[in-house]
Amino acid sequence: MRRKGLFGSLALLGGIFLVLIGGTAQASTGEVIAENKKAVEQGDASAEFLYESLSSGNANDEQVVPDDDKQAVALFRKAAEQGDATAQFKLGVMYAKGKGVPQDGKQAANWYRKAAEQGYSAAQYTLGLRYAQGKGVTQDDKQAVDWLRKAAEQGYALAQSNLGVMYSAGKGGVPQDIKLAVALYKKAAEQGQADAQYNLGAMYAKGEVLPQDDKQAIALFKKAAEQGQADAQYILGLRYDQGKGVPQSDKQAFDWYRKAAEQGQASAQYNLGAMYAEGQGAPQNDLNAYAWSSLAAAQGNEGAAKNRDIIADGFTPEQRSQAQALAAELQSKIDSQKP
């Protein structure tokens, strides 16, 4: 069965932007920690609670919050009202997620702004996303770019990567500037940002913006793929499938297609189904071939729909039922991974 072999478009993070995943500690946090440490030593339980939260190694990871959300909100609010940027950012996250308080986009944006105005890069990035998406604020491309640029100038990789996408496409209120996009991708990629690594790899692979360099492209694809970037996993599978820039390997192709397919990457699902049908890289298995082809077809892949129907023609009613059940099970697993 014919397999697909096309590059996807540049990886637009999270549809247009990637959802916030964390930030960088600011100097003011240390002062709050020091003050709370003194209070802890004097037996203040509330200070101990906030001290443990702020002094954790993942102080800016929005997932790291005390178990009692309402108590966390109270403690974050206390520190936030005293001007601590980390607490302001975390309080914004609580409002954005509706944890310990009713979900409130405007309040989230308000607290993000307070932290952002103190130079807190994670808050600047998040506020930029809010303006880009019109969440809790009036949609404003200029404000979005301004805040993203502030975060990017502080070395915040997600902001650099997103700005790179915007300048590459000339969207979001900025003129197209490929050289600037490349520079931003490189800065983010050097920090290990997977989407930037993929986009930079695609540029080296195509040779339209940067000099064509398969070695650089594959190295970047591998870095991104190993972090779980689905498009990079698909492209790496395709490279092994075709033996382009790497030794041809059905097993490697199959493994990388599967990793991407399990994240819902449609082209990888299509190729994985075809490999199961042909018995390449794995034992031949029509049930798996049907299931993966079916998932790709559900995303609009016409080639996968044709493959699925060819396979189904040879099924008994019982086999068809089993294959459909397997497809539903696989889709359920994919859906369960989505944020």
VOBA-1610 file (N, C-alpha, C; in pm, whole numbers, padded with zeros to 5 digits, always signed):
BEGIN
Met+00084-00119+00000Met+00000+00000+00000Met+00088+00125+00000Arg+00045+00222-00073Arg+00123+00344-00085Arg+00124+00420+00047Arg+00243+00473+00081Arg+00256+00548+00203Arg+00281+00695+00173Lys+00238+00778+00263Lys+00249+00922+00243Lys+00391+00969+00271Gly+00438+01068+00199Gly+00573+01117+00218Gly+00586+01266+00201Leu+00516+01344+00282Leu+00518+01489+00267Leu+00550+01554+00401Phe+00623+01665+00396Phe+00645+01743+00517Phe+00515+01812+00554Gly+00489+01818+00684Gly+00378+01899+00731Gly+00419+02045+00729Ser+00327+02134+00757Ser+00359+02275+00765Ser+00437+02300+00894Leu+00489+02422+00909Leu+00561+02453+01031Leu+00474+02426+01151Ala+00538+02379+01259Ala+00462+02339+01378Ala+00411+02460+01452Leu+00287+02493+01432Leu+00223+02601+01507Leu+00188+02546+01644Leu+00241+02607+01746Leu+00236+02549+01878Leu+00096+02557+01938Gly+00037+02441+01960Gly-00095+02437+02020Gly-00201+02499+01931Gly-00196+02474+01801Gly-00291+02532+01707Gly-00237+02666+01658Ile-00239+02769+01742Ile-00174+02895+01710Ile-00054+02914+01803Phe-00077+02887+01929Phe+00030+02900+02026Phe+00027+02779+02120Leu+00141+02752+02178Leu+00150+02643+02274Leu+00094+02689+02408Val+00027+02599+02478Val-00027+02631+02610Val+00088+02647+02708Leu+00072+02738+02802Leu+00174+02764+02902Leu+00221+02637+02971Ile+00352+02620+02984Ile+00403+02504+03055Ile+00500+02537+03167Gly+00531+02664+03188Gly+00621+02694+03300Gly+00694+02824+03279Gly+00785+02856+03368Gly+00856+02981+03358Gly+00993+02978+03422Thr+01050+03095+03441Thr+01184+03108+03496Thr+01177+03188+03624Ala+01245+03141+03727Ala+01241+03208+03857Ala+01296+03349+03849Gln+01233+03440+03923Gln+01277+03579+03926Gln+01341+03610+04061Ala+01422+03718+04065Ala+01498+03751+04185Ala+01408+03778+04305Ser+01290+03841+04283Ser+01203+03877+04394Ser+01155+03755+04471Thr+01148+03641+04406Thr+01105+03519+04473Thr+01198+03484+04587Gly+01328+03503+04565Gly+01425+03469+04668Gly+01403+03550+04794Glu+01366+03678+04779Glu+01341+03762+04894Glu+01221+03712+04973Val+01115+03672+04898Val+00996+03619+04966Val+01030+03489+05038Ile+01108+03404+04972Ile+01148+03277+05034Ile+01225+03305+05162Ala+01321+03399+05155Ala+01403+03430+05272Ala+01316+03481+05387Glu+01220+03570+05353Glu+01133+03624+05456Glu+01047+03514+05518Asn+00995+03426+05433Asn+00910+03318+05483Asn+00991+03217+05562Lys+01117+03198+05524Lys+01201+03103+05598Lys+01217+03148+05743Lys+01237+03280+05761Lys+01249+03333+05895Lys+01122+03307+05975Ala+01007+03329+05909Ala+00879+03306+05976Ala+00859+03159+06009Val+00905+03072+05918Val+00895+02927+05942Val+00974+02891+06067Glu+01095+02948+06077Glu+01180+02918+06192Glu+01119+02966+06322Gln+01025+03064+06310Gln+00955+03114+06428Gln+00824+03040+06453Gly+00797+02936+06369Gly+00682+02851+06391Gly+00555+02892+06321Asp+00564+02979+06219Asp+00446+03023+06145Asp+00409+02917+06041Ala+00298+02844+06063Ala+00260+02734+05976Ala+00223+02782+05836Ser+00154+02896+05828Ser+00115+02948+05696Ser+00238+02985+05615Ala+00335+03045+05680Ala+00459+03081+05610Ala+00530+02955+05563Glu+00526+02852+05645Glu+00590+02726+05606Glu+00525+02669+05480Phe+00393+02679+05475Phe+00319+02628+05358Phe+00362+02701+05230Leu+00369+02836+05237Leu+00407+02914+05120Leu+00555+02896+05089Tyr+00637+02887+05193Tyr+00781+02869+05173Tyr+00810+02741+05096Glu+00743+02633+05133Glu+00766+02505+05065Glu+00724+02512+04919Ser+00613+02584+04893Ser+00567+02597+04754Ser+00664+02678+04670Leu+00705+02796+04722Leu+00788+02886+04644Leu+00932+02840+04632Ser+00981+02766+04732Ser+01122+02726+04729Ser+01143+02591+04664Ser+01034+02527+04614Ser+01050+02399+04545Ser+01129+02419+04417Gly+01192+02313+04371Gly+01272+02320+04250Gly+01190+02356+04128Asn+01058+02336+04135Asn+00970+02365+04022Asn+00876+02480+04057Ala+00931+02582+04118Ala+00847+02690+04171Ala+00757+02753+04067Asn+00794+02749+03941Asn+00712+02815+03838Asn+00636+02717+03752Asp+00636+02592+03790Asp+00559+02492+03717Asp+00415+02500+03765Glu+00321+02530+03676Glu+00184+02553+03718Glu+00121+02430+03781Gln+00181+02312+03764Gln+00126+02192+03825Gln+00167+02181+03972Val+00272+02253+04014Val+00323+02239+04149Val+00253+02338+04240Val+00145+02295+04302Val+00070+02378+04395Val+00032+02290+04513Pro+00012+02351+04629Pro-00028+02273+04745Pro-00156+02195+04718Asp-00176+02087+04794Asp-00290+01999+04771Asp-00423+02071+04790Asp-00432+02154+04892Asp-00556+02225+04920Asp-00561+02352+04835Asp-00636+02348+04727Asp-00637+02459+04632Asp-00684+02590+04695Lys-00784+02585+04780Lys-00835+02708+04841Lys-00729+02771+04932Gln-00660+02687+05007Gln-00555+02738+05093Gln-00440+02793+05008Ala-00411+02724+04898Ala-00306+02771+04808Ala-00340+02909+04754Val-00465+02928+04713Val-00508+03057+04660Val-00489+03166+04766Ala-00528+03136+04889Ala-00516+03235+04996Ala-00370+03274+05018Leu-00283+03176+05015Leu-00142+03204+05038Leu-00077+03274+04919Phe-00113+03231+04800Phe-00061+03299+04681Phe-00111+03444+04678Arg-00238+03463+04716Arg-00294+03598+04713Arg-00221+03689+04812Lys-00190+03634+04930Lys-00122+03714+05032Lys+00013+03762+04980Ala+00088+03670+04920Ala+00219+03707+04867Ala+00205+03795+04742Ala+00102+03766+04661Ala+00081+03843+04539Ala+00048+03987+04570Glu-00034+04009+04673Glu-00072+04145+04710Glu+00045+04223+04768Gln+00148+04150+04813Gln+00270+04214+04862Gln+00368+04240+04747Gly+00327+04202+04625Gly+00406+04232+04508Gly+00497+04123+04459Asp+00483+04000+04512Asp+00570+03892+04466Asp+00524+03841+04328Ala+00615+03847+04231Ala+00579+03812+04093Ala+00545+03665+04077Thr+00618+03578+04144Thr+00589+03434+04133Thr+00449+03404+04184Ala+00413+03462+04299Ala+00280+03439+04355Ala+00173+03499+04265Gln+00198+03615+04207Gln+00103+03676+04114Gln+00080+03584+03994Phe+00188+03531+03942Phe+00176+03438+03829Phe+00096+03314+03867Lys+00129+03256+03982Lys+00059+03135+04025Lys-00088+03163+04053Leu-00118+03279+04108Leu-00257+03314+04132Leu-00330+03327+03999Gly-00264+03383+03900Gly-00323+03390+03766Gly-00353+03252+03712Val-00262+03158+03733Val-00283+03020+03688Val-00404+02960+03756Met-00419+02985+03887Met-00533+02929+03961Met-00665+02982+03905Tyr-00668+03112+03874Tyr-00790+03169+03814Tyr-00812+03113+03672Ala-00705+03096+03598Ala-00719+03044+03461Ala-00773+02902+03461Lys-00730+02823+03559Lys-00771+02683+03564Lys-00898+02661+03648Gly-00936+02763+03726Gly-01050+02744+03814Gly-01018+02652+03931Lys-00896+02665+03983Lys-00853+02580+04095Lys-00853+02664+04223Gly-00942+02629+04315Gly-00951+02700+04442Gly-01032+02828+04434Val-01065+02870+04312Val-01148+02989+04286Val-01231+02959+04161Pro-01344+03031+04144Pro-01417+03014+04019Pro-01327+03055+03901Gln-01336+02982+03792Gln-01256+03015+03675Gln-01291+03155+03627Asp-01190+03237+03603Asp-01214+03377+03568Asp-01099+03425+03481Gly-01123+03433+03351Gly-01019+03473+03258Gly-00969+03615+03281Lys-01058+03705+03319Lys-01018+03844+03341Lys-00927+03856+03462Gln-00962+03784+03570Gln-00876+03787+03689Gln-00741+03722+03658Ala-00744+03614+03580Ala-00619+03549+03542Ala-00528+03647+03469Ala-00586+03716+03370Ala-00508+03812+03293Ala-00458+03927+03380Asn-00540+03968+03476Asn-00503+04076+03566Asn-00378+04041+03646Trp-00374+03919+03700Trp-00259+03878+03780Trp-00138+03847+03692Tyr-00162+03793+03576Tyr-00050+03774+03482Tyr+00013+03910+03448Arg-00072+04011+03429Arg-00021+04143+03394Arg+00067+04200+03505Lys+00022+04185+03629Lys+00100+04237+03742Lys+00239+04173+03746Ala+00243+04042+03724Ala+00372+03974+03723Ala+00454+04012+03600Ala+00386+04023+03488Ala+00454+04058+03363Ala+00518+04196+03372Glu+00449+04290+03435Glu+00501+04426+03447Glu+00624+04433+03536Gln+00646+04327+03615Gln+00767+04319+03695Gln+00880+04247+03620Gly+00852+04210+03495Gly+00954+04144+03415Gly+00955+03993+03427Tyr+00847+03936+03479Tyr+00840+03791+03498Tyr+00812+03726+03362Ser+00909+03655+03307Ser+00902+03612+03167Ser+00787+03515+03140Ala+00759+03422+03233Ala+00648+03330+03211Ala+00515+03404+03202Ala+00500+03507+03285Ala+00377+03587+03282Ala+00369+03671+03155Gln+00482+03726+03112Gln+00484+03801+02987Gln+00440+03713+02870Tyr+00495+03593+02866Tyr+00459+03497+02761Tyr+00310+03464+02767Thr+00263+03434+02887Thr+00123+03394+02902Thr+00028+03508+02867Leu+00064+03629+02908Leu-00019+03745+02876Leu-00021+03767+02725Gly+00093+03745+02661Gly+00098+03754+02515Gly+00002+03656+02450Leu-00001+03535+02501Leu-00095+03435+02447Leu-00240+03478+02467Arg-00265+03535+02585Arg-00401+03581+02615Arg-00447+03687+02515Tyr-00358+03780+02483Tyr-00394+03883+02385Tyr-00409+03823+02246Ala-00326+03728+02213Ala-00336+03665+02081Ala-00467+03590+02064Gln-00512+03528+02173Gln-00631+03444+02167Gln-00758+03516+02212Gly-00742+03637+02270Gly-00858+03709+02321Gly-00919+03640+02442Lys-00837+03585+02528Lys-00886+03513+02648Lys-00867+03601+02771Gly-00979+03652+02823Gly-00975+03737+02941Gly-00939+03881+02912Val-00903+03908+02785Val-00870+04042+02739Val-00925+04057+02598Thr-00934+04180+02551Thr-00973+04201+02412Thr-00859+04159+02320Gln-00891+04082+02218Gln-00787+04034+02127Gln-00711+04151+02068Asp-00577+04142+02073Asp-00495+04255+02029Asp-00360+04200+01983Asp-00340+04194+01851Asp-00215+04138+01798Asp-00093+04217+01844Lys-00104+04350+01849Lys+00010+04432+01887Lys+00053+04403+02031Gln-00045+04397+02121Gln-00014+04365+02261Gln+00044+04225+02272Ala-00011+04132+02194Ala+00040+03995+02196Ala+00188+03992+02159Val+00220+04056+02048Val+00360+04057+02001Val+00449+04128+02101Asp+00402+04240+02157Asp+00484+04316+02251Asp+00522+04231+02373Trp+00425+04160+02429Trp+00453+04079+02548Trp+00535+03955+02514Leu+00506+03894+02401Leu+00587+03780+02360Leu+00731+03821+02335Arg+00749+03939+02276Arg+00884+03988+02249Arg+00959+04015+02379Lys+00891+04072+02479Lys+00955+04096+02608Lys+01004+03964+02670Ala+00920+03861+02663Ala+00960+03730+02717Ala+01074+03671+02636Ala+01065+03684+02504Ala+01168+03629+02417Ala+01302+03696+02442Glu+01300+03826+02466Glu+01425+03900+02490Glu+01491+03859+02620Gln+01414+03798+02710Gln+01470+03745+02833Gln+01517+03599+02816Gly+01504+03548+02694Gly+01548+03412+02668Gly+01444+03306+02691Tyr+01317+03347+02698Tyr+01210+03249+02724Tyr+01182+03171+02596Ala+01215+03044+02596Ala+01218+02964+02473Ala+01082+02953+02404Leu+00976+02937+02479Leu+00843+02924+02419Leu+00805+03052+02345Ala+00839+03166+02402Ala+00810+03293+02336Ala+00893+03306+02209Gln+01019+03268+02215Gln+01105+03274+02097Gln+01050+03185+01986Ser+01008+03065+02022Ser+00958+02971+01924Ser+00828+03021+01860Asn+00737+03073+01942Asn+00611+03124+01889Asn+00631+03246+01800Leu+00719+03335+01842Leu+00749+03451+01759Leu+00811+03407+01626Gly+00894+03302+01633Gly+00953+03249+01510Gly+00847+03204+01412Val+00744+03138+01461Val+00633+03094+01376Val+00562+03215+01316Met+00538+03315+01397Met+00466+03434+01351Met+00545+03507+01242Tyr+00675+03526+01265Tyr+00757+03595+01165Tyr+00777+03509+01041Ser+00782+03379+01057Ser+00798+03291+00942Ser+00678+03300+00849Ala+00559+03307+00909Ala+00436+03310+00830Ala+00387+03452+00800Gly+00444+03552+00870Gly+00395+03688+00854Gly+00254+03703+00907Lys+00227+03640+01021Lys+00093+03643+01079Lys+00099+03701+01220Gly-00018+03727+01276Gly-00024+03778+01412Gly+00020+03922+01423Gly+00006+03998+01314Gly+00037+04140+01320Gly+00184+04174+01300Val+00264+04077+01251Val+00405+04107+01223Val+00432+04083+01074Pro+00528+04156+01017Pro+00562+04131+00876Pro+00641+04001+00864Gln+00634+03940+00749Gln+00714+03819+00729Gln+00862+03855+00730Asp+00938+03782+00811Asp+01081+03807+00822Asp+01147+03672+00851Ile+01188+03604+00746Ile+01241+03469+00759Ile+01372+03466+00838Lys+01457+03566+00813Lys+01585+03569+00885Lys+01564+03581+01035Leu+01470+03665+01074Leu+01440+03681+01216Leu+01378+03552+01271Ala+01291+03489+01192Ala+01230+03363+01235Ala+01338+03258+01262Val+01433+03246+01171Val+01541+03149+01188Val+01620+03179+01315Ala+01652+03307+01336Ala+01728+03346+01456Ala+01653+03308+01583Leu+01522+03330+01583Leu+01441+03296+01700Leu+01432+03145+01719Tyr+01414+03070+01610Tyr+01411+02925+01620Tyr+01543+02872+01677Lys+01654+02929+01629Lys+01785+02881+01676Lys+01801+02904+01826Lys+01760+03022+01873Lys+01770+03051+02016Lys+01686+02954+02099Ala+01563+02929+02052Ala+01476+02837+02125Ala+01525+02694+02116Ala+01572+02655+01998Ala+01620+02518+01977Ala+01741+02489+02063Glu+01828+02587+02079Glu+01947+02569+02163Glu+01910+02546+02309Gln+01791+02590+02348Gln+01743+02566+02484Gln+01664+02436+02493Gly+01653+02365+02381Gly+01584+02236+02382Gly+01436+02243+02353Gln+01387+02355+02300Gln+01244+02367+02270Gln+01212+02283+02146Ala+01130+02182+02163Ala+01112+02079+02060Ala+01048+02130+01931Asp+00949+02218+01942Asp+00884+02268+01822Asp+00980+02353+01739Ala+01064+02430+01806Ala+01164+02509+01735Ala+01265+02417+01668Gln+01304+02311+01735Gln+01397+02214+01675Gln+01336+02153+01548Tyr+01208+02118+01555Tyr+01141+02062+01438Tyr+01135+02163+01324Asn+01093+02285+01354Asn+01079+02387+01249Asn+01214+02421+01186Leu+01317+02429+01268Leu+01450+02456+01216Leu+01499+02339+01131Gly+01471+02217+01177Gly+01506+02098+01100Gly+01437+02096+00964Ala+01310+02137+00962Ala+01236+02141+00835Ala+01299+02241+00739Met+01349+02352+00792Met+01413+02452+00707Met+01544+02399+00647Tyr+01622+02328+00729Tyr+01745+02267+00677Tyr+01713+02158+00575Ala+01606+02084+00599Ala+01570+01974+00509Ala+01526+02026+00372Lys+01448+02133+00374Lys+01396+02186+00248Lys+01500+02269+00172Gly+01589+02333+00247Gly+01693+02411+00183Gly+01643+02534+00111Glu+01527+02585+00151Glu+01471+02703+00085Glu+01512+02832+00155Val+01531+02823+00285Val+01568+02939+00364Val+01712+02927+00412Leu+01746+02810+00464Leu+01881+02779+00506Leu+01944+02687+00402Pro+02077+02680+00399Pro+02141+02584+00307Pro+02093+02442+00335Gln+02061+02369+00231Gln+02012+02232+00249Gln+02117+02149+00320Asp+02078+02085+00432Asp+02173+02011+00514Asp+02099+01898+00585Asp+02104+01778+00525Asp+02034+01664+00583Asp+02088+01626+00720Lys+02218+01640+00738Lys+02277+01602+00866Lys+02221+01688+00978Gln+02217+01819+00955Gln+02160+01911+01055Gln+02012+01883+01074Ala+01940+01862+00965Ala+01796+01838+00973Ala+01766+01716+01058Ile+01836+01607+01030Ile+01809+01483+01103Ile+01846+01495+01249Ala+01957+01562+01278Ala+01997+01582+01418Ala+01889+01658+01495Leu+01833+01761+01432Leu+01728+01840+01497Leu+01599+01760+01508Phe+01564+01685+01403Phe+01444+01602+01410Phe+01455+01501+01525Lys+01574+01443+01539Lys+01593+01343+01646Lys+01577+01407+01784Lys+01635+01526+01801Lys+01622+01594+01930Lys+01476+01622+01963Ala+01403+01669+01864Ala+01261+01700+01885Ala+01180+01572+01907Ala+01208+01470+01825Ala+01134+01344+01834Ala+01154+01276+01969Glu+01275+01282+02020Glu+01304+01219+02149Glu+01235+01290+02264Gln+01191+01414+02241Gln+01112+01486+02341Gln+00963+01464+02323Gly+00927+01386+02220Gly+00786+01356+02198Gly+00717+01445+02098Gln+00791+01523+02019Gln+00728+01610+01919Gln+00678+01522+01804Ala+00547+01516+01788Ala+00485+01417+01699Ala+00522+01436+01552Asp+00527+01561+01505Asp+00562+01584+01364Asp+00706+01540+01336Ala+00795+01565+01431Ala+00934+01523+01415Ala+00943+01370+01417Gln+00864+01306+01500Gln+00863+01160+01502Gln+00816+01104+01368Tyr+00714+01166+01312Tyr+00664+01123+01181Tyr+00771+01141+01074Ile+00834+01259+01071Ile+00935+01287+00968Ile+01053+01193+00983Leu+01092+01165+01107Leu+01203+01073+01129Leu+01165+00933+01081Gly+01041+00892+01108Gly+00994+00763+01056Gly+01000+00760+00904Leu+00960+00870+00841Leu+00962+00880+00696Leu+01104+00869+00641Arg+01199+00933+00710Arg+01338+00926+00668Arg+01390+00781+00671Tyr+01359+00711+00778Tyr+01402+00570+00788Tyr+01328+00483+00686Asp+01202+00515+00662Asp+01122+00443+00564Asp+01185+00453+00425Gln+01229+00574+00392Gln+01284+00600+00258Gln+01435+00585+00251Gly+01501+00572+00366Gly+01647+00566+00367Gly+01709+00696+00322Lys+01648+00807+00359Lys+01694+00938+00315Lys+01771+01007+00428Gly+01903+01009+00414Gly+01988+01071+00516Gly+02019+00982+00633Val+01955+00865+00637Val+01979+00762+00740Val+01972+00626+00672Pro+02032+00524+00731Pro+02019+00390+00672Pro+01872+00346+00670Gln+01827+00290+00559Gln+01688+00245+00550Gln+01662+00139+00656Ser+01552+00153+00729Ser+01518+00058+00834Ser+01368+00055+00854Asp+01306-00057+00814Asp+01162-00070+00837Asp+01129-00067+00985Lys+01216-00127+01066Lys+01189-00133+01211Lys+01191+00008+01272Gln+01293+00087+01236Gln+01300+00224+01289Gln+01182+00308+01238Ala+01150+00290+01110Ala+01037+00363+01054Ala+00910+00330+01129Phe+00887+00202+01150Phe+00767+00156+01221Phe+00762+00216+01362Asp+00874+00209+01433Asp+00877+00257+01572Asp+00846+00406+01581Trp+00905+00486+01491Trp+00881+00630+01497Trp+00740+00665+01450Tyr+00691+00595+01347Tyr+00552+00617+01305Tyr+00457+00588+01421Arg+00485+00480+01492Arg+00394+00442+01600Arg+00391+00549+01710Lys+00510+00599+01746Lys+00515+00703+01850Lys+00431+00825+01809Ala+00445+00866+01684Ala+00368+00981+01637Ala+00219+00947+01625Ala+00189+00828+01576Ala+00050+00786+01558Ala-00024+00781+01692Glu+00046+00739+01796Glu-00016+00730+01928Glu-00045+00867+01988Gln+00009+00972+01925Gln-00024+01109+01966Gln-00129+01172+01873Gly-00175+01094+01775Gly-00280+01142+01687Gly-00231+01203+01557Gln-00104+01185+01522Gln-00049+01242+01398Gln-00103+01159+01280Ala-00185+01222+01197Ala-00262+01149+01096Ala-00175+01081+00990Ser-00073+01149+00941Ser+00012+01089+00838Ser+00086+00968+00893Ala+00127+00975+01019Ala+00193+00861+01082Ala+00095+00744+01099Gln-00029+00776+01133Gln-00130+00671+01145Gln-00152+00601+01011Tyr-00157+00682+00906Tyr-00174+00628+00771Tyr-00059+00534+00736Asn+00065+00579+00756Asn+00180+00497+00720Asn+00193+00374+00810Leu+00159+00390+00937Leu+00163+00276+01029Leu+00064+00169+00986Gly-00057+00212+00947Gly-00156+00116+00898Gly-00106+00042+00775Ala-00041+00115+00684Ala+00012+00053+00562Ala+00122-00047+00595Met+00206-00016+00694Met+00314-00108+00731Met+00258-00234+00795Tyr+00154-00221+00875Tyr+00088-00340+00931Tyr+00028-00424+00818Ala-00032-00358+00720Ala-00094-00430+00609Ala+00009-00507+00527Glu+00129-00447+00514Glu+00233-00508+00431Glu+00326-00599+00510Gly+00315-00594+00645Gly+00406-00674+00726Gly+00548-00620+00723Gln+00562-00490+00717Gln+00694-00426+00716Gln+00721-00359+00850Gly+00832-00398+00912Gly+00868-00341+01041Gly+00800-00408+01157Ala+00698-00488+01128Ala+00623-00562+01230Ala+00548-00674+01159Pro+00509-00779+01233Pro+00432-00886+01169Pro+00304-00833+01104Gln+00267-00889+00991Gln+00146-00846+00920Gln+00024-00866+01011Asn-00062-00764+01015Asn-00177-00770+01105Asn-00287-00681+01048Asp-00389-00744+00991Asp-00496-00668+00925Asp-00582-00591+01024Leu-00598-00643+01146Leu-00678-00571+01244Leu-00612-00437+01278Asn-00481-00442+01304Asn-00408-00318+01333Asn-00403-00227+01210Ala-00388-00286+01093Ala-00385-00208+00969Ala-00515-00131+00952Tyr-00627-00201+00974Tyr-00758-00137+00962Tyr-00773-00027+01067Ala-00737-00058+01193Ala-00760+00037+01302Ala-00684+00167+01279Trp-00555+00158+01247Trp-00477+00280+01228Trp-00519+00355+01102Ser-00553+00281+00997Ser-00603+00347+00876Ser-00733+00418+00904Ser-00816+00358+00987Ser-00945+00417+01022Ser-00927+00548+01097Leu-00829+00550+01190Leu-00806+00673+01267Leu-00755+00785+01177Ala-00666+00752+01084Ala-00617+00853+00990Ala-00730+00901+00899Ala-00813+00809+00855Ala-00926+00845+00768Ala-01022+00939+00839Ala-01040+00918+00970Ala-01131+01004+01047Ala-01079+01147+01053Gln-00951+01166+01026Gln-00892+01300+01024Gln-00886+01357+00882Gly-00950+01287+00788Gly-00959+01338+00653Gly-00855+01285+00556Asn-00779+01184+00595Asn-00677+01128+00506Asn-00743+01032+00407Glu-00753+01074+00281Glu-00826+00996+00181Glu-00756+00865+00147Gly-00621+00868+00145Gly-00548+00746+00118Gly-00572+00641+00224Ala-00579+00684+00349Ala-00605+00593+00459Ala-00746+00534+00449Ala-00842+00617+00407Ala-00979+00568+00391Ala-00986+00459+00285Lys-00912+00478+00176Lys-00908+00375+00070Lys-00845+00247+00122Asn-00733+00261+00195Asn-00668+00142+00251Asn-00759+00069+00348Arg-00826+00145+00434Arg-00919+00086+00531Arg-01027+00004+00460Asp-01084+00059+00353Asp-01192-00009+00283Asp-01143-00134+00211Ile-01020-00129+00157Ile-00961-00248+00093Ile-00943-00359+00194Ile-00892-00324+00311Ile-00871-00424+00417Ile-01004-00481+00463Ala-01103-00392+00481Ala-01233-00436+00533Ala-01304-00532+00438Asp-01277-00523+00308Asp-01340-00612+00211Asp-01309-00758+00239Gly-01194-00783+00304Gly-01156-00922+00331Gly-01196-00970+00469Phe-01268-00888+00544Phe-01307-00923+00680Phe-01439-00998+00685Thr-01449-01086+00784Thr-01579-01140+00822Thr-01649-01034+00908Pro-01779-01044+00931Pro-01845-00948+01019Pro-01781-00942+01157Glu-01737-01056+01207Glu-01674-01059+01339Glu-01540-00985+01338Gln-01463-01005+01233Gln-01335-00937+01222Gln-01354-00786+01209Arg-01454-00747+01132Arg-01482-00604+01116Arg-01517-00542+01251Ser-01598-00613+01329Ser-01637-00564+01460Ser-01515-00551+01553Gln-01426-00650+01546Gln-01305-00646+01627Gln-01215-00529+01587Ala-01204-00506+01458Ala-01119-00398+01408Ala-01175-00263+01449Gln-01306-00248+01441Gln-01368-00121+01481Gln-01352-00097+01630Ala-01362-00204+01709Ala-01343-00192+01854Ala-01199-00153+01886Leu-01104-00209+01812Leu-00963-00175+01833Leu-00939-00028+01797Ala-00997+00018+01688Ala-00983+00158+01649Ala-01038+00251+01758Ala-01152+00214+01814Ala-01213+00295+01920Ala-01124+00297+02044Glu-01064+00182+02075Glu-00975+00173+02191Glu-00850+00260+02172Leu-00794+00255+02052Leu-00675+00335+02024Leu-00706+00484+02031Gln-00822+00523+01976Gln-00861+00663+01979Gln-00883+00710+02122Ser-00940+00623+02205Ser-00964+00658+02344Ser-00832+00684+02417Lys-00731+00603+02387Lys-00599+00623+02449Lys-00537+00755+02404Ile-00552+00787+02277Ile-00500+00913+02225Ile-00570+01030+02292Asp-00702+01023+02303Asp-00780+01131+02364Asp-00744+01151+02509Ser-00711+01042+02578Ser-00679+01050+02721Ser-00549+01125+02747Gln-00463+01136+02646Gln-00335+01205+02663Gln-00347+01355+02640Lys-00458+01398+02583Lys-00472+01540+02549Lys-00492+01621+02676Pro-00431+01742+02681Pro-00444+01826+02802Pro-00587+01875+02821
//
